[in-house]
């Protein structure tokens, strides 16, 4: 047999004693002092190691004693278990019901009343580790129970089993006061029912279709049943049970004239019913409520309260709805209501039913928590609203671009006939400049609707901000300090530099306006790597590598009720006349079109932070196509060529036709694609170039051009549109010898684009 070695604590004590003994015979004072201190230290460590388990055992023993004392006289069945699930103590009620169970697993003990105690215990133990306490109601063929658990101390759990009634073998007398109840599976098969339900039916049905005429069941609504006494109508309450089952109850009170009164369960019987219920007087006073309803509405007591005090959202007084329901005009119709006061984030679906008990006339309100559903609906509505606004903005911008093309174009024609000495010259210049300003405003609308033309390139934000610093410092003024903080290893992004500069200027100007007394604006750039998706402000950012730009101010902040609306067009928190309401909507559109995300965080009185997330990019980008929007004065030399101009807007067609004729071109006009194809049907007609709008009634530009190019493959094409270049998808890339000219275009831009196309080399695809 191997010899046992002494424990570490005893060895430390022995070494310490030897050190102290050696100190007693040491001749040197420093050596004697060192041996004494070292020996004492080793003895203290050894004593600590030896005493610690004893103290722990003593503490555990005291804890067990306190817990046992607390639950020994508990009025409910109680167990004390360790983290291993073994029963350490059971109070007398538990011993009387389950016998001697100390040392047994709790799930084995509870098999006597629960079909699957393992799953229930696991769920509760996971919740108690996070919250400190948990409970769950369980309905079985043996009755209804509530199992609760509390975390007594590390490694110890206190379990209580409450009997909620409907025992394993209820008497007929007691069963008369129990609500009729049955359990069905997902396919409608009846798994079990209590005596009250069985007595009412007079049989044991196999499925719900043998019980109810009007499936599927709707909680809170009146349904027709095939009972022993014939067809009757009753109010049904339905709730989800464990493992996908449905728990179905018949509520107290008569829902119709022929509803049976045999189950005389009063409102006391529904206190523990897992369906939120309220008993409401016709005047709106809440007469009674059960525990589930109070928990849903976050109210400790409903006594003395009216329904209108707790719920709102009909758009009219709730009492009017209650009065109509009591008169039979508004019952059985579900309404979605919102909590009041601190419960404004809670949404409840309420269904009213009439109780025609002459002795106690009232309404039965069945509640259903639809907070999650309404939250998802709000997100969807917000998304649809932003999409609708974007489509509206794009459509308005298209129409405005047509108008601005005609205005600025005819202004160009007038300027050709007036020199600087003419008295009308200044007026024409003002018209021209304001038309350009209007075009810039329309560009902001297109930016929000993500339909403007972008010229993406690889950008290092550090360089962009450095180039922009001088302008930004002039924008913020002398009272405000602008500071930049960059990540030294900042990644590159792919974006339109000009549009991105506009976004940054908009955000910095807003930050400046939020600090009228002065302060500091911080612009911070950093890399961000998302390992998993990020959900924020109703947006889902997928995993990946991003570059983040933050614009932070210490201004007055944005109120919470206004924060969700700041990216909507024409919405502004500034006073009337101080802002257009397009700055942030433009920033939103540019960032989204670039493939990024923009978020706002604000606290009233503490400032605002805007965060822009752009996907990092390290691939080469093609050189952007430069589109000429302006040029030198109209050349004096005449051009030569035949232009087929197809434009459905008469003012735009009139301007473009005159501009091209002044340049020397022969112009054929058509107001639609069909008219253009009719002209081209003449084989003797020679046409050098098509100038066509993209979006037109009937056939659009790319469609009719493809048809025309079948017989005229060498004809050049200029597409014009008030929408962005991607309005017709990939059609232009499949049409040879074509370019795009966005509206509004000037006289010079139009003539130079046509001339450039005619002089370019024909490309064979």
Secondary structure in CASP SS format (residue, H / E / C, confidence):
PFRMAT SS
TARGET T0000
AUTHOR 0000-0000-0000
METHOD secondary structure of the structure
MODEL  1
X C 1.00
X C 1.00
X C 1.00
X C 1.00
X C 1.00
X C 1.00
X C 1.00
X H 1.00
X H 1.00
X H 1.00
X H 1.00
X H 1.00
X H 1.00
X H 1.00
X H 1.00
X H 1.00
X H 1.00
X H 1.00
X H 1.00
X H 1.00
X H 1.00
X H 1.00
X H 1.00
X H 1.00
X H 1.00
X C 1.00
X C 1.00
X C 1.00
X H 1.00
X H 1.00
X H 1.00
X H 1.00
X H 1.00
X H 1.00
X H 1.00
X H 1.00
X H 1.00
X H 1.00
X H 1.00
X H 1.00
X H 1.00
X H 1.00
X H 1.00
X H 1.00
X H 1.00
X H 1.00
X H 1.00
X H 1.00
X H 1.00
X H 1.00
X H 1.00
X H 1.00
X H 1.00
X H 1.00
X H 1.00
X H 1.00
X H 1.00
X H 1.00
X H 1.00
X H 1.00
X H 1.00
X H 1.00
X H 1.00
X H 1.00
X H 1.00
X H 1.00
X H 1.00
X H 1.00
X H 1.00
X H 1.00
X H 1.00
X H 1.00
X C 1.00
X C 1.00
X C 1.00
X C 1.00
X E 1.00
X E 1.00
X E 1.00
X E 1.00
X E 1.00
X E 1.00
X C 1.00
X C 1.00
X C 1.00
X E 1.00
X E 1.00
X E 1.00
X E 1.00
X E 1.00
X C 1.00
X H 1.00
X H 1.00
X H 1.00
X H 1.00
X H 1.00
X H 1.00
X H 1.00
X C 1.00
X C 1.00
X C 1.00
X C 1.00
X C 1.00
X C 1.00
X E 1.00
X H 1.00
X H 1.00
X H 1.00
X H 1.00
X H 1.00
X C 1.00
X C 1.00
X C 1.00
X C 1.00
X C 1.00
X C 1.00
X H 1.00
X H 1.00
X H 1.00
X H 1.00
X H 1.00
X H 1.00
X H 1.00
X H 1.00
X H 1.00
X H 1.00
X H 1.00
X H 1.00
X H 1.00
X H 1.00
X H 1.00
X C 1.00
X E 1.00
X E 1.00
X E 1.00
X E 1.00
X E 1.00
X E 1.00
X E 1.00
X E 1.00
X C 1.00
X C 1.00
X E 1.00
X E 1.00
X E 1.00
X E 1.00
X E 1.00
X E 1.00
X E 1.00
X E 1.00
X E 1.00
X E 1.00
X E 1.00
X C 1.00
X C 1.00
X E 1.00
X E 1.00
X E 1.00
X E 1.00
X E 1.00
X E 1.00
X E 1.00
X E 1.00
X C 1.00
X C 1.00
X C 1.00
X C 1.00
X C 1.00
X C 1.00
X C 1.00
X C 1.00
X H 1.00
X H 1.00
X H 1.00
X H 1.00
X C 1.00
X C 1.00
X C 1.00
X C 1.00
X C 1.00
X E 1.00
X E 1.00
X E 1.00
X E 1.00
X C 1.00
X C 1.00
X C 1.00
X C 1.00
X E 1.00
X E 1.00
X E 1.00
X E 1.00
X E 1.00
X C 1.00
X H 1.00
X H 1.00
X H 1.00
X H 1.00
X H 1.00
X H 1.00
X H 1.00
X C 1.00
X C 1.00
X C 1.00
X C 1.00
X C 1.00
X E 1.00
X H 1.00
X H 1.00
X H 1.00
X C 1.00
X E 1.00
X C 1.00
X C 1.00
X C 1.00
X C 1.00
X C 1.00
X C 1.00
X C 1.00
X C 1.00
X C 1.00
X E 1.00
X E 1.00
X E 1.00
X E 1.00
X E 1.00
X E 1.00
X C 1.00
X C 1.00
X E 1.00
X E 1.00
X E 1.00
X E 1.00
X E 1.00
X E 1.00
X E 1.00
X E 1.00
X E 1.00
X E 1.00
X E 1.00
X C 1.00
X H 1.00
X H 1.00
X H 1.00
X C 1.00
X E 1.00
X E 1.00
X E 1.00
X E 1.00
X E 1.00
X C 1.00
X C 1.00
X C 1.00
X C 1.00
X C 1.00
X C 1.00
X C 1.00
X C 1.00
X C 1.00
X C 1.00
X C 1.00
X C 1.00
X C 1.00
X C 1.00
X C 1.00
X C 1.00
X H 1.00
X H 1.00
X H 1.00
X H 1.00
X C 1.00
X C 1.00
X C 1.00
X C 1.00
X C 1.00
X C 1.00
X E 1.00
X E 1.00
X E 1.00
X E 1.00
X C 1.00
X C 1.00
X C 1.00
X C 1.00
X E 1.00
X E 1.00
X E 1.00
X E 1.00
X E 1.00
X C 1.00
X H 1.00
X H 1.00
X H 1.00
X H 1.00
X H 1.00
X H 1.00
X H 1.00
X C 1.00
X C 1.00
X C 1.00
X C 1.00
X C 1.00
X C 1.00
X C 1.00
X C 1.00
X E 1.00
X H 1.00
X H 1.00
X H 1.00
X H 1.00
X E 1.00
X E 1.00
X C 1.00
X C 1.00
X C 1.00
X C 1.00
X C 1.00
X H 1.00
X H 1.00
X H 1.00
X H 1.00
X H 1.00
X H 1.00
X H 1.00
X H 1.00
X H 1.00
X C 1.00
X C 1.00
X C 1.00
X C 1.00
X C 1.00
X C 1.00
X C 1.00
X C 1.00
X E 1.00
X E 1.00
X E 1.00
X E 1.00
X E 1.00
X C 1.00
X H 1.00
X H 1.00
X H 1.00
X C 1.00
X C 1.00
X C 1.00
X E 1.00
X E 1.00
X E 1.00
X E 1.00
X E 1.00
X E 1.00
X E 1.00
X E 1.00
X E 1.00
X C 1.00
X C 1.00
X C 1.00
X C 1.00
X C 1.00
X C 1.00
X E 1.00
X E 1.00
X E 1.00
X E 1.00
X E 1.00
X E 1.00
X E 1.00
X E 1.00
X C 1.00
X H 1.00
X H 1.00
X H 1.00
X H 1.00
X H 1.00
X H 1.00
X H 1.00
X H 1.00
X H 1.00
X H 1.00
X H 1.00
X H 1.00
X H 1.00
X H 1.00
X H 1.00
X H 1.00
X H 1.00
X H 1.00
X H 1.00
X H 1.00
X H 1.00
X H 1.00
X H 1.00
X H 1.00
X H 1.00
X H 1.00
X H 1.00
X H 1.00
X H 1.00
X H 1.00
X H 1.00
X H 1.00
X H 1.00
X H 1.00
X H 1.00
X H 1.00
X H 1.00
X H 1.00
X H 1.00
X H 1.00
X H 1.00
X H 1.00
X H 1.00
X H 1.00
X H 1.00
X H 1.00
X C 1.00
X C 1.00
X C 1.00
X C 1.00
X C 1.00
X C 1.00
X C 1.00
X C 1.00
X H 1.00
X H 1.00
X H 1.00
X H 1.00
X H 1.00
X H 1.00
X H 1.00
X H 1.00
X H 1.00
X H 1.00
X H 1.00
X H 1.00
X H 1.00
X H 1.00
X H 1.00
X H 1.00
X H 1.00
X H 1.00
X H 1.00
X H 1.00
X H 1.00
X H 1.00
X H 1.00
X H 1.00
X C 1.00
X C 1.00
X C 1.00
X C 1.00
X C 1.00
X C 1.00
X C 1.00
X C 1.00
X E 1.00
X E 1.00
X E 1.00
X C 1.00
X H 1.00
X H 1.00
X H 1.00
X H 1.00
X H 1.00
X H 1.00
X H 1.00
X H 1.00
X H 1.00
X H 1.00
X H 1.00
X H 1.00
X H 1.00
X H 1.00
X H 1.00
X H 1.00
X C 1.00
X C 1.00
X C 1.00
X E 1.00
X E 1.00
X E 1.00
X E 1.00
X E 1.00
X E 1.00
X C 1.00
X C 1.00
X C 1.00
X C 1.00
X C 1.00
X C 1.00
X C 1.00
X E 1.00
X E 1.00
X E 1.00
X C 1.00
X H 1.00
X H 1.00
X H 1.00
X H 1.00
X H 1.00
X H 1.00
X H 1.00
X H 1.00
X H 1.00
X H 1.00
X H 1.00
X H 1.00
X H 1.00
X H 1.00
X H 1.00
X H 1.00
X H 1.00
X C 1.00
X C 1.00
X C 1.00
X C 1.00
X C 1.00
X E 1.00
X E 1.00
X E 1.00
X E 1.00
X E 1.00
X E 1.00
X E 1.00
X E 1.00
X E 1.00
X E 1.00
X E 1.00
X E 1.00
X C 1.00
X C 1.00
X C 1.00
X E 1.00
X E 1.00
X E 1.00
X C 1.00
X C 1.00
X E 1.00
X E 1.00
X E 1.00
X C 1.00
X C 1.00
X E 1.00
X E 1.00
X E 1.00
X E 1.00
X E 1.00
X E 1.00
X E 1.00
X E 1.00
X E 1.00
X E 1.00
X C 1.00
X C 1.00
X C 1.00
X C 1.00
X C 1.00
X C 1.00
X H 1.00
X H 1.00
X H 1.00
X H 1.00
X C 1.00
X C 1.00
X C 1.00
X C 1.00
X C 1.00
X C 1.00
X C 1.00
X C 1.00
X C 1.00
X C 1.00
X C 1.00
X C 1.00
X C 1.00
X C 1.00
X C 1.00
X C 1.00
X C 1.00
X C 1.00
X C 1.00
X H 1.00
X H 1.00
X H 1.00
X H 1.00
X H 1.00
X H 1.00
X H 1.00
X H 1.00
X H 1.00
X H 1.00
X H 1.00
X C 1.00
X C 1.00
X C 1.00
X E 1.00
X E 1.00
X E 1.00
X E 1.00
X E 1.00
X E 1.00
X E 1.00
X C 1.00
X C 1.00
X C 1.00
X E 1.00
X E 1.00
X E 1.00
X E 1.00
X E 1.00
X E 1.00
X E 1.00
X E 1.00
X E 1.00
X E 1.00
X C 1.00
X C 1.00
X C 1.00
X C 1.00
X C 1.00
X C 1.00
X C 1.00
X C 1.00
X C 1.00
X C 1.00
X C 1.00
X C 1.00
X C 1.00
X C 1.00
X C 1.00
X C 1.00
X C 1.00
X C 1.00
X C 1.00
X C 1.00
X C 1.00
X C 1.00
X C 1.00
X C 1.00
X C 1.00
X E 1.00
X E 1.00
X E 1.00
X E 1.00
X E 1.00
X C 1.00
X C 1.00
X C 1.00
X H 1.00
X H 1.00
X H 1.00
X H 1.00
X H 1.00
X H 1.00
X H 1.00
X H 1.00
X H 1.00
X H 1.00
X H 1.00
X H 1.00
X H 1.00
X H 1.00
X C 1.00
X C 1.00
X E 1.00
X E 1.00
X E 1.00
X E 1.00
X E 1.00
X C 1.00
X C 1.00
X H 1.00
X H 1.00
X H 1.00
X H 1.00
X H 1.00
X H 1.00
X H 1.00
X H 1.00
X C 1.00
X C 1.00
X C 1.00
X C 1.00
X C 1.00
X C 1.00
X C 1.00
X C 1.00
X E 1.00
X E 1.00
X E 1.00
X E 1.00
X E 1.00
X C 1.00
X C 1.00
X C 1.00
X C 1.00
X C 1.00
X C 1.00
X C 1.00
X H 1.00
X H 1.00
X H 1.00
X H 1.00
X H 1.00
X H 1.00
X H 1.00
X H 1.00
X H 1.00
X H 1.00
X H 1.00
X C 1.00
X C 1.00
X C 1.00
X C 1.00
X E 1.00
X E 1.00
X E 1.00
X E 1.00
X E 1.00
X E 1.00
X C 1.00
X C 1.00
X C 1.00
X H 1.00
X H 1.00
X H 1.00
X H 1.00
X C 1.00
X C 1.00
X C 1.00
X H 1.00
X H 1.00
X H 1.00
X C 1.00
X C 1.00
X C 1.00
X E 1.00
X E 1.00
X E 1.00
X E 1.00
X E 1.00
X C 1.00
X C 1.00
X C 1.00
X C 1.00
X H 1.00
X H 1.00
X H 1.00
X H 1.00
X H 1.00
X H 1.00
X H 1.00
X H 1.00
X H 1.00
X H 1.00
X H 1.00
X H 1.00
X H 1.00
X C 1.00
X C 1.00
X C 1.00
X C 1.00
X C 1.00
X C 1.00
END
